[in-house]
């Protein structure tokens, strides 16, 4: 499948991969654990406030990620309840005491109960940045994505395990698959333009434009 990715990353000290500077924000990522989990750090240029998306594993590596930015950790959002996306959550909460958030239906399954239970249409504020919460029901009942739009109107989607290059995330049954596809089409592909970059919970980034031609194919195959 043809794919379009963001500008190539370079690696900072400590193995932290830099993604890009959006003007209003910086985005960094680190891949951790045997599951190749992507953990994303969003830094507000104006204030230094920082958001970590998925404290997946390897707390020391994630501290390096935080320190590669401003050193603050204001908020941690967990995209969904699966164990490989929150193994370092408790350690980071102990170190930084950030506000924590997750989709409401998944909240009780997390090792640290979130301070904020998120629903579709909510917003997360990090310094001067505002990220939109997109509920994508199917991979888990409370799976969410976050949308960060910069001052030039360019969007970045952090999709957890709900959308990858090549298709939606794994679902437990046909009903959950249909739910996820319905949400992806109505809440993602019908809302954001082709240039929107998708940063998934594992593996490489992509764009909505690279994936859009395959929506009918995904529906037909059922996964």
Backbone torsions as a table, in degrees:
resi	resn	phi	psi	omega
1	UNK	NA	132.7	175.2
2	UNK	-66.9	141.9	-177.5
3	UNK	-140.1	148.6	176.2
4	UNK	-123.3	124.0	-177.4
5	UNK	-114.6	164.1	176.0
6	UNK	-64.2	177.3	177.9
7	UNK	-53.7	142.9	-178.4
8	UNK	-56.2	139.5	-179.6
9	UNK	-81.2	155.4	166.1
10	UNK	-117.2	165.9	-173.1
11	UNK	-108.3	127.5	178.2
12	UNK	-91.1	171.1	175.0
13	UNK	-53.5	140.9	-177.1
14	UNK	86.5	3.6	176.8
15	UNK	77.9	21.0	178.9
16	UNK	-85.5	121.7	-179.0
17	UNK	-86.8	124.4	177.7
18	UNK	-86.1	129.8	176.6
19	UNK	-91.6	-64.3	-177.5
20	UNK	-170.7	163.3	175.0
21	UNK	-106.8	120.4	-176.9
22	UNK	-96.4	7.4	-177.9
23	UNK	90.6	-62.8	176.7
24	UNK	-84.3	-19.6	-174.9
25	UNK	-147.7	156.0	168.1
26	UNK	-111.0	144.9	176.8
27	UNK	-124.1	124.7	174.7
28	UNK	-121.4	160.5	172.7
29	UNK	-142.8	156.0	170.4
30	UNK	-133.9	138.6	174.1
31	UNK	-97.7	128.1	-175.0
32	UNK	-129.5	157.2	169.5
33	UNK	73.4	168.5	178.0
34	UNK	-66.1	-11.9	-179.6
35	UNK	-93.7	1.4	-179.3
36	UNK	52.7	52.1	177.9
37	UNK	-78.3	133.0	174.0
38	UNK	-89.3	127.4	174.2
39	UNK	-115.7	127.5	-173.7
40	UNK	-112.7	136.0	176.1
41	UNK	-114.8	121.6	178.2
42	UNK	-108.7	123.2	-176.6
43	UNK	-113.9	128.2	175.1
44	UNK	-78.4	119.8	179.1
45	UNK	-58.8	-40.9	-171.5
46	UNK	-68.1	-40.6	-170.2
47	UNK	-116.9	-18.6	-173.7
48	UNK	83.3	-3.0	176.0
49	UNK	-61.4	145.1	-175.5
50	UNK	-133.9	143.9	176.7
51	UNK	-116.5	128.3	171.2
52	UNK	-104.1	128.1	177.1
53	UNK	-103.5	110.2	-179.8
54	UNK	71.6	102.3	171.4
55	UNK	-85.3	73.5	-163.6
56	UNK	-71.4	-45.3	-176.3
57	UNK	-173.8	172.1	173.4
58	UNK	58.4	72.6	-176.1
59	UNK	-57.8	-36.8	-179.7
60	UNK	-63.5	-42.8	178.3
61	UNK	-63.4	-38.1	179.7
62	UNK	-72.1	-30.2	172.3
63	UNK	-64.6	-39.6	174.9
64	UNK	-59.2	-39.9	178.9
65	UNK	-62.6	-46.2	178.5
66	UNK	-60.7	-42.7	-177.7
67	UNK	-73.0	-22.1	174.8
68	UNK	-68.5	-20.6	172.7
69	UNK	-93.7	-124.8	-176.1
70	UNK	-89.8	-13.3	-174.9
71	UNK	90.6	-12.6	175.4
72	UNK	-85.5	154.3	166.6
73	UNK	-135.6	104.0	-172.8
74	UNK	-86.3	-41.8	-172.2
75	UNK	-145.3	142.3	169.4
76	UNK	-122.5	124.5	174.5
77	UNK	-109.9	130.6	175.7
78	UNK	-101.8	123.1	-173.8
79	UNK	-72.2	-27.5	177.2
80	UNK	-168.2	173.3	-167.3
81	UNK	-80.9	-8.7	-174.4
82	UNK	-61.6	140.0	-168.4
83	UNK	-56.3	-32.1	-175.0
84	UNK	-75.9	-3.5	-178.6
85	UNK	-105.8	3.7	-177.2
86	UNK	-146.3	21.2	-176.0
87	UNK	-67.8	-24.2	179.0
88	UNK	-101.1	7.3	-174.7
89	UNK	-61.6	-47.7	-178.4
90	UNK	-60.5	-41.7	-179.0
91	UNK	-65.1	-40.3	-179.7
92	UNK	-72.4	-34.8	174.9
93	UNK	-63.3	-41.1	178.1
94	UNK	-62.9	-36.9	-177.4
95	UNK	-77.2	-45.1	-168.7
96	UNK	-112.6	-15.5	-175.7
97	UNK	52.2	49.0	178.7
98	UNK	-77.2	163.7	165.9
99	UNK	-68.7	139.9	179.5
100	UNK	-118.6	149.7	-177.1
101	UNK	-150.7	152.5	177.5
102	UNK	-163.7	164.2	176.1
103	UNK	-59.5	135.6	-172.9
104	UNK	-54.6	-44.9	-178.2
105	UNK	-66.2	-18.1	179.8
106	UNK	-100.1	-5.5	-168.9
107	UNK	-58.5	-44.4	-173.7
108	UNK	-69.7	-15.2	-179.0
109	UNK	-88.1	-4.9	-176.6
110	UNK	-86.4	152.6	-179.4
111	UNK	-70.7	-22.0	172.9
112	UNK	-123.0	116.2	-179.2
113	UNK	-62.6	130.3	-174.8
114	UNK	-69.2	146.3	173.8
115	UNK	-67.7	-31.9	-176.9
116	UNK	-127.6	126.0	174.6
117	UNK	-98.2	119.7	-170.6
118	UNK	-94.1	145.7	172.8
119	UNK	-130.0	166.2	-177.7
120	UNK	-58.1	131.5	179.4
121	UNK	94.5	-8.5	174.3
122	UNK	-67.8	168.7	176.8
123	UNK	-132.1	143.9	175.6
124	UNK	-110.0	126.7	178.8
125	UNK	-105.1	129.3	177.8
126	UNK	-131.3	102.1	-172.1
127	UNK	61.3	-123.8	178.3
128	UNK	-91.1	-0.4	-177.4
129	UNK	-89.4	146.5	174.9
130	UNK	-128.6	125.3	178.4
131	UNK	-114.2	134.2	178.4
132	UNK	-85.3	139.8	178.8
133	UNK	-95.1	126.7	179.3
134	UNK	-117.9	113.2	176.1
135	UNK	-77.8	127.7	-179.9
136	UNK	-125.9	87.6	-170.2
137	UNK	-80.0	125.8	177.4
138	UNK	155.4	-56.4	176.3
139	UNK	-59.7	-47.4	162.9
140	UNK	-138.2	164.5	-179.1
141	UNK	-61.5	-30.6	-175.2
142	UNK	-109.3	19.0	179.7
143	UNK	-61.0	138.8	177.8
144	UNK	-133.0	159.6	166.3
145	UNK	-119.9	159.1	175.1
146	UNK	-120.0	138.5	178.9
147	UNK	-115.2	121.5	176.3
148	UNK	-110.6	121.6	178.6
149	UNK	-113.1	127.6	-177.5
150	UNK	-85.8	-178.7	-176.2
151	UNK	-65.1	-19.6	178.7
152	UNK	-93.6	5.1	178.9
153	UNK	84.4	8.7	178.2
154	UNK	-83.0	133.2	-176.6
155	UNK	-104.9	146.1	171.2
156	UNK	-125.5	128.3	179.6
157	UNK	-109.6	128.8	175.0
158	UNK	-106.1	105.2	-162.9
159	UNK	-103.2	4.7	-178.4
160	UNK	55.9	-132.8	179.3
161	UNK	-104.2	22.4	-178.4
162	UNK	-92.8	-23.7	179.6
163	UNK	-148.4	128.4	179.4
164	UNK	-128.0	165.6	164.6
165	UNK	-58.1	117.9	179.5
166	UNK	105.4	-6.0	175.4
167	UNK	149.7	-179.4	178.4
168	UNK	-75.4	166.9	175.3
169	UNK	-69.9	166.2	-179.5
170	UNK	-64.3	140.6	177.5
171	UNK	-125.7	154.5	-174.3
172	UNK	-75.8	-20.8	-178.2
173	UNK	-161.2	176.7	-175.8
174	UNK	-64.3	-36.2	-179.7
175	UNK	-65.1	-42.4	179.0
176	UNK	-67.0	-36.6	176.9
177	UNK	-61.7	-46.4	179.3
178	UNK	-61.5	-41.7	178.4
179	UNK	-60.0	-45.4	-179.4
180	UNK	-65.4	-44.4	178.9
181	UNK	-62.8	-41.3	178.5
182	UNK	-60.0	-45.2	179.8
183	UNK	-66.8	-42.2	179.2
184	UNK	-60.5	-43.6	-179.2
185	UNK	-68.9	-48.2	-174.1
186	UNK	-75.1	-35.7	-170.2
187	UNK	-104.3	-14.2	-179.7
188	UNK	-119.2	-66.6	-173.5
189	UNK	-67.5	-30.9	178.3
190	UNK	-82.2	-8.1	-174.5
191	UNK	-109.0	-40.5	-171.0
192	UNK	-107.8	146.7	-176.4
193	UNK	-76.9	170.6	-175.8
194	UNK	-60.5	-30.1	-177.3
195	UNK	-74.4	-7.1	-178.8
196	UNK	-61.8	128.5	179.7
197	UNK	-87.3	137.3	179.0
198	UNK	-110.4	121.6	175.5
199	UNK	-108.5	103.7	-175.2
200	UNK	-85.9	174.7	-178.2
201	UNK	-76.0	-15.0	176.0
202	UNK	-144.3	147.9	170.6
203	UNK	76.8	-158.3	-170.7
204	UNK	-82.5	157.2	173.5
205	UNK	-80.5	166.1	-179.6
206	UNK	-150.0	-168.8	172.5
207	UNK	-128.5	159.1	176.0
208	UNK	-64.0	-34.4	179.5
209	UNK	-62.4	-35.1	178.5
210	UNK	-70.8	-26.4	-175.1
211	UNK	-98.4	-26.1	-172.9
212	UNK	-55.2	-41.0	-178.2
213	UNK	-63.3	-10.6	-173.5
214	UNK	-105.0	5.7	-177.2
215	UNK	-59.0	-46.1	-179.8
216	UNK	-64.4	-37.0	177.3
217	UNK	-61.5	-43.9	179.2
218	UNK	-63.8	-42.7	178.3
219	UNK	-58.8	-44.5	-175.8
220	UNK	-66.8	-38.6	-177.3
221	UNK	-80.2	-23.6	175.6
222	UNK	83.5	18.4	175.7
223	UNK	-159.8	NA	NA
